[in-house]
Amino acid sequence: MTRLTNQVVIITGSGAGIGKEITFTFARQGAKIVMADFNETALQATVLELQQTAMQELMTKCKLLVMLKTSYGIVYLLLT
């Protein structure tokens, strides 16, 4: 079991750069990742990379915090 197993983490800018690297780092630690990025193409590419490496991902575009609270309870960490 890793440090962030089953913790919900919202990461903005997940499509490229630091946000993407944070996404992969936290996914390796077992976090449930909620990804957001203005660049839909880059975001989809990151999602595909995560799927190819068998890391779990979650993605939503609207009502993010309402969805998280309803589905998972307390949000452990929010990076922007």
C-alpha positions, 0 to 999 in steps of 0.5 A, a space after each residue: 500500500 502506498 501513501 496516497 492509496 484511495 485518496 482523491 487528488 484534483 490536479 489542474 494543468 494535468 495535460 502538460 508540464 508540472 501538472 502532468 508530472 504531478 499527475 503521474 507521481 500521485 497516480 504511482 502513489 495510489 491516488 484517485 486522480 481527478 484531472 483538469 486542463 484547458 487543453 482538451 487534446 493534451 488532457 486526453 493524451 495524458 489520460 491515454 498515457 495513464 491508461 496504458 501504464 495501468 494507472 487509475 484516472 477520473 475526469 470531469 469537466 463541471 460540478 467537480 467538487 459536488 461530484 467529489 463530495 457526493 462520490 468520495 467524501 472528503 477531498 484529501 488534497 487539491 493542487 492548482 
